[in-house]
Amino acid sequence: MKVYEGANIRNAAVVGHGHAGKTSLVSAMLYTAGATQRMGRVDDGSATTDYDDEEIARKMSIASSLAPVEWGKTKINLVDTPGFSMFVHEAKLVLPVVEAAIVVVDGVAGVEVVTERVWSYCEEFRTPRLIVASRMDRERANAERVLESLMKAFGRTVIPLELPIGSEKNLSGVVDLVRMKAYTYELGGNGKGKEGDIPANLKDAAQEAHEKLVEMIAEGDDKLMEEFFEKGTIPEEHLIPALHDAIREDRIFPVLFASGLGNIGADRVLDFIADYTPAPTERGSVQGEVTSGNGEPPQRKVSDSDPVSLYVFKTVSDPFAGRISYFKVFSGVVKNDVTVQNFTRGSQEKLAHISIMQGKNAVPVTELHAGDIGAVAKLRETLTGDTLGDKSALIQYPKVKLPEPAITFAKTSWGRAFTS
């Protein structure tokens, strides 16, 4: 994988309730983008982002996992997160290092308990959200019911950007309500939609939904509202950047429809992430903590020209590579063999053999630019939540605060567990 600059990078966490189809959707996106040669499946243990023995045995995600894809001129770092209550803290830990969240809901069940919990995490970190109603090829999957569930839970700013073509096992594609085009697929195919005209039986519904979308986007912009009242619509060349801004500012939460296992709509999700979600360089300055006195908190622009700083958001123990630290480059350019200061622990670390992680596989890279996500093995003292950087430019990014556990376990020397 080639090196990308911040403007051409997108970082997105895939979050939602357990068994909503998150890992299957990620697998479909990887396969559609050519990042994998075959479609990974949770059921047979071949999913790129569910590689741990326990995950394979239980057919569920236990820890967050990174999977980058190249889509057009954009690198998309997808972070697949668990959706069960006992592991959902993993989703919260990754939100500070992404610029968008893909909230996946089940096409049958709609909004569930963990859906609401991860939504509140996104609100806490002010993370722009895209909603994907997945598993839409399942029996009893219903677009109207899913939208009703979403709007009841999250309000009127939830708005569809697509309409599904067909339903349940007859799902065959989607209608794009921005460009007013239809995209049809072969169920279980290569994931590349064929563009065409909107089916006659959906034209009226699509036009009505398009008008509602345009009106919702125009609400937050006086110039667009004037144009909307004057022309009755907003031309595509104005609508697309306006939609980008509305999503970035959390004024609307768009909904797409897909099937991960059927590989329907994965390319549309990738297009959407690349076209509409913010680049790291759009997030402005990242604020650190005040470390002494009552001074102003230090800040870094997400820019190659600022001093190097990075935040470690995940640490795993690998039986072969040892301890692997996952990090987000908030500023500067990180190169192989650079020595940085661990501001949290007051020690120095050498970043030898930096890489990007594709599931469990480390792909070596020579450098990572501001906004990118990478990993490095065998740091001596660095742990999750630590900040590293140029020793002449002190900054310490805030750690994520997790709720106290409801129950704790302590194992004795003879193996019996006590709880409190």
C-alpha positions in Angstrom: 0.0 0.0 0.0 1.4 3.4 -1.0 1.8 6.3 1.4 -1.1 8.8 1.7 -1.3 12.3 2.9 -4.0 13.5 5.3 -6.3 15.0 2.7 -6.7 11.6 1.0 -7.3 9.6 4.2 -10.6 8.7 5.8 -10.8 7.1 9.3 -14.1 5.4 10.1 -15.1 3.2 13.1 -17.8 0.6 12.3 -20.0 0.4 15.4 -23.4 -1.0 16.4 -25.2 -3.8 18.2 -23.8 -7.4 18.1 -24.8 -9.5 15.1 -26.0 -6.4 13.2 -23.7 -7.3 10.3 -20.7 -5.0 11.0 -17.9 -7.6 10.3 -19.7 -8.9 7.2 -20.1 -5.4 5.9 -16.4 -4.7 6.4 -15.6 -8.0 4.7 -17.7 -7.0 1.7 -16.0 -3.6 1.5 -12.5 -5.2 1.6 -13.5 -7.7 -1.1 -15.1 -5.1 -3.3 -12.1 -2.8 -3.0 -9.7 -5.6 -3.9 -8.0 -5.6 -0.5 -8.8 -9.4 -0.2 -9.0 -12.0 -2.9 -12.0 -13.8 -1.4 -15.1 -12.7 0.5 -14.4 -13.2 4.2 -17.1 -14.8 6.3 -17.7 -14.8 10.0 -19.3 -18.3 9.9 -16.3 -20.1 8.5 -13.7 -18.0 10.4 -12.3 -16.3 7.3 -13.2 -12.7 8.1 -10.1 -10.4 8.1 -11.2 -8.5 11.2 -12.3 -11.5 13.3 -9.0 -13.5 13.5 -8.6 -14.3 17.1 -9.3 -18.0 18.1 -12.0 -16.9 20.5 -13.7 -14.7 17.9 -13.6 -17.5 15.3 -15.0 -20.0 17.8 -17.8 -17.7 19.1 -18.5 -16.1 15.7 -18.4 -12.6 17.2 -16.0 -9.7 17.5 -14.3 -9.4 20.8 -11.8 -6.6 20.1 -11.5 -3.8 17.6 -9.5 -4.6 14.5 -8.1 -2.4 11.7 -8.5 -3.0 8.0 -7.4 -0.3 5.5 -8.6 -0.2 1.9 -7.6 1.9 -1.2 -10.7 3.2 -2.9 -10.0 5.5 -5.9 -7.5 8.1 -4.7 -8.5 7.6 -1.0 -7.2 5.4 1.7 -9.9 4.4 4.1 -8.9 3.0 7.5 -11.9 0.9 8.7 -11.9 0.0 12.4 -14.3 -2.9 13.1 -15.5 -2.9 16.7 -17.4 -5.3 18.9 -21.1 -4.9 19.5 -21.8 -6.9 22.7 -22.1 -5.1 26.0 -19.1 -6.6 27.7 -16.8 -5.5 24.8 -18.4 -2.3 23.6 -15.8 -0.2 25.5 -13.5 -1.1 22.5 -15.7 1.1 20.3 -15.3 4.1 22.7 -11.5 3.7 22.8 -11.2 4.1 19.0 -13.5 7.2 18.6 -10.8 9.8 19.4 -8.8 8.6 16.4 -11.5 8.5 13.7 -13.4 11.3 11.9 -16.6 9.3 11.3 -18.6 6.4 12.6 -20.5 3.9 10.5 -23.4 2.9 12.7 -24.7 -0.4 11.5 -28.2 -1.5 12.3 -29.9 -4.8 11.5 -32.5 -4.6 8.7 -34.9 -6.6 10.8 -34.3 -5.5 14.4 -33.5 -1.8 13.8 -32.2 0.2 16.8 -31.1 -2.0 19.7 -29.6 -1.4 23.1 -25.9 -1.1 22.1 -26.9 1.0 19.0 -28.1 3.7 21.4 -25.0 3.3 23.6 -22.5 3.7 20.8 -24.6 6.6 19.5 -24.1 8.3 22.9 -20.3 7.7 22.6 -20.3 9.4 19.2 -22.2 12.4 20.7 -19.6 12.6 23.5 -16.8 12.8 20.9 -18.8 14.8 18.4 -18.2 12.1 15.8 -20.1 12.5 12.5 -22.2 9.5 11.8 -23.4 7.5 8.7 -26.0 4.8 9.4 -26.1 1.6 7.3 -29.1 -0.6 7.5 -27.4 -3.9 6.8 -28.7 -7.5 6.3 -31.5 -6.1 4.1 -31.7 -9.4 2.2 -32.9 -11.2 5.3 -36.5 -12.4 5.8 -38.6 -9.7 7.4 -36.1 -6.9 6.7 -38.0 -3.8 6.1 -36.7 -0.4 5.1 -39.7 1.6 6.4 -39.6 -0.1 9.7 -35.9 0.5 10.1 -36.2 4.2 9.3 -39.1 4.5 11.7 -37.0 2.9 14.4 -34.0 5.2 13.7 -36.1 8.4 13.7 -37.8 7.4 16.9 -34.5 6.9 18.6 -32.4 9.7 17.1 -34.8 12.3 15.7 -35.8 13.9 12.4 -32.2 14.6 11.3 -32.0 10.9 10.4 -32.6 11.0 6.6 -32.3 8.3 3.9 -29.8 8.9 1.1 -30.9 5.7 -0.6 -34.0 3.6 -1.2 -33.6 -0.2 -1.6 -34.7 -1.9 -4.8 -36.6 -5.0 -3.9 -36.8 -6.5 -0.4 -35.6 -9.6 1.5 -34.3 -12.2 -0.9 -35.3 -10.1 -3.9 -33.1 -7.2 -2.8 -31.3 -6.2 -6.0 -29.9 -2.7 -5.5 -30.4 0.8 -4.3 -31.5 4.2 -5.6 -29.1 7.1 -4.9 -31.3 10.0 -3.8 -28.5 12.6 -4.3 -27.6 11.8 -8.0 -31.0 10.1 -8.6 -29.6 7.0 -10.2 -30.2 3.3 -9.6 -27.4 0.8 -8.8 -28.2 -2.9 -9.3 -26.1 -5.9 -8.1 -25.8 -9.6 -8.5 -26.5 -11.2 -5.1 -23.1 -12.6 -3.8 -21.3 -11.0 -6.8 -18.3 -8.7 -7.0 -20.0 -5.8 -5.2 -19.7 -3.4 -8.1 -23.1 -1.8 -8.8 -24.4 -1.3 -12.3 -25.6 2.3 -12.8 -29.0 2.8 -14.5 -32.3 4.6 -14.4 -34.6 4.4 -11.4 -37.2 1.7 -11.8 -40.6 3.0 -12.8 -42.3 1.7 -9.6 -39.9 3.7 -7.4 -39.7 7.0 -9.3 -42.4 8.8 -7.3 -41.1 7.6 -3.9 -37.6 8.5 -5.0 -38.6 12.0 -6.1 -40.4 12.6 -2.8 -37.5 11.3 -0.7 -35.1 13.4 -2.8 -37.1 16.6 -2.1 -37.1 15.9 1.6 -33.4 15.3 1.6 -32.7 18.6 -0.3 -34.9 20.5 2.1 -33.2 19.0 5.1 -29.7 19.9 3.8 -30.8 23.4 2.9 -32.2 24.1 6.4 -28.8 24.8 7.9 -27.6 27.2 5.1 -29.3 30.5 4.3 -27.9 30.7 0.7 -29.0 27.1 -0.1 -32.4 27.8 1.4 -32.8 30.8 -0.9 -31.8 28.7 -3.9 -34.2 26.0 -2.8 -37.2 28.4 -2.6 -36.2 30.0 -5.8 -35.7 26.9 -7.9 -37.5 24.3 -5.9 -34.4 22.2 -5.7 -30.6 22.4 -5.4 -28.4 21.4 -8.3 -26.0 18.4 -7.8 -22.9 20.6 -7.9 -24.1 22.5 -4.8 -25.9 19.6 -3.1 -22.8 17.4 -2.8 -20.6 19.9 -0.9 -23.5 21.0 1.2 -24.2 17.4 2.2 -20.5 17.0 3.1 -20.7 20.0 5.4 -24.1 19.0 7.0 -22.6 15.6 7.9 -19.4 17.0 9.2 -21.4 19.4 11.4 -23.7 16.7 12.7 -26.8 18.4 11.2 -28.0 15.3 9.4 -27.4 11.6 9.8 -27.8 9.9 6.5 -29.0 6.3 6.0 -27.7 3.8 3.4 -29.0 0.2 2.8 -26.8 -2.8 2.2 -26.2 -6.5 2.6 -22.8 -7.6 3.7 -23.2 -11.3 3.1 -24.9 -10.6 -0.2 -22.3 -7.9 -1.1 -24.9 -5.4 -2.1 -24.2 -1.7 -1.6 -20.7 -2.1 -0.2 -19.2 0.0 -3.0 -21.8 2.7 -2.2 -20.7 2.8 1.4 -17.1 3.1 0.3 -18.1 5.9 -2.1 -19.9 7.7 0.6 -17.0 7.5 3.1 -14.6 8.9 0.5 -17.0 11.6 -0.8 -18.8 12.8 2.3 -17.0 12.0 5.6 -14.3 14.4 6.8 -10.6 14.0 6.1 -8.4 14.2 9.2 -7.1 17.5 8.0 -10.7 19.0 8.2 -11.0 18.4 12.0 -9.0 21.5 12.8 -6.6 21.5 15.8 -6.4 18.6 18.3 -6.3 19.8 21.8 -4.0 18.4 24.5 -4.3 18.5 28.3 -3.0 21.3 30.5 0.0 19.6 32.2 1.0 22.3 34.6 -0.3 25.6 36.0 -3.3 27.3 34.6 -2.0 27.9 31.1 -3.8 27.3 27.8 -3.9 23.7 26.6 -1.4 22.9 23.8 -2.8 22.2 20.3 -1.6 20.5 17.2 -2.9 21.0 13.6 -3.4 17.8 11.8 -0.7 18.7 9.4 2.7 17.4 8.2 4.3 20.7 9.1 3.5 20.6 12.8 5.9 18.7 15.3 5.4 14.9 15.4 2.8 13.7 17.9 0.9 10.4 18.1 -1.6 8.8 20.4 -1.7 5.1 21.2 -5.3 3.9 21.3 -4.9 0.1 21.4 -2.3 -2.4 22.6 -2.3 -6.1 21.9 0.0 -8.9 22.8 1.1 -11.1 19.8 2.8 -14.5 20.5 5.3 -13.8 17.7 5.7 -10.0 17.5 5.3 -9.2 21.2 3.4 -6.2 22.3 1.9 -4.2 19.3 0.9 -0.5 19.8 -1.7 0.9 17.5 -1.4 4.7 17.1 -2.9 7.7 15.3 -0.5 10.3 13.9 -2.1 13.6 14.9 0.7 15.8 13.5 3.9 15.6 11.7 5.3 12.7 9.6 6.4 9.5 11.4 9.3 7.6 9.8 10.9 4.3 10.4 13.5 4.2 13.2 12.6 7.7 14.6 13.1 8.2 18.3 10.3 9.9 20.1 9.5 11.0 23.6 6.7 9.3 25.6 5.3 12.3 27.3 3.0 10.2 29.5 5.8 8.2 31.1 8.8 10.5 30.6 10.8 8.0 28.6 12.1 7.6 25.0 10.9 5.0 22.5 12.3 4.0 19.1 9.7 3.3 16.4 11.4 0.5 14.4 9.5 -1.2 11.6 6.3 0.9 11.6 3.4 -0.8 9.7 -0.3 -0.7 9.0 -2.4 -3.6 10.2 -4.7 -5.6 7.9 -6.5 -7.6 10.5 -3.7 -9.6 12.2 -1.2 -9.0 9.3 1.4 -6.2 9.6 2.2 -4.5 6.3 5.5 -2.5 6.5 5.5 1.1 5.5 8.3 3.7 5.3 6.4 6.6 6.8 2.9 7.7 8.0 1.6 11.2 7.5 -0.6 13.3 9.8 -4.1 11.8 10.0 -3.0 8.2 9.3 -3.2 5.2 11.6 -0.4 2.7 12.1 1.2 0.2 14.4 4.6 -0.6 15.8 5.9 -3.6 17.8 8.1 -4.0 20.9 7.9 -0.5 22.5 9.4 -0.9 26.0 7.1 1.2 28.3 4.3 2.6 26.1 0.7 1.6 26.9 -2.8 2.4 25.7 -3.6 6.1 26.2 0.0 7.3 26.0 1.1 10.3 23.9 4.4 10.2 22.0 6.1 12.9 20.0 8.9 15.4 19.3 10.7 15.9 22.7 11.0 19.7 22.0 7.2 20.1 21.6 5.4 18.7 24.6 1.7 17.7 24.3 -0.4 15.1 26.0 -3.7 14.0 24.5 -6.5 13.1 26.9 -7.1 9.5 27.7 -10.6 8.0 27.1 -12.5 7.6 30.4 -14.3 4.3 30.6 -17.1 3.5 33.1 -16.3 1.5 36.2 -16.9 -2.2 35.7 -20.1 -3.6 37.2 -18.3 -6.8 38.3 -14.7 -7.7 38.7 -12.9 -11.1 38.9 -9.8 -12.1 40.8 -8.3 -15.6 40.2 -6.5 -17.3 43.1 -3.4 -19.4 42.7 -5.5 -22.6 42.6 -7.7 -21.2 39.8 -10.9 -20.3 41.7 -12.5 -16.9 40.8 -13.9 -14.5 43.4 -16.2 -11.6 42.4 -17.0 -8.2 43.8 
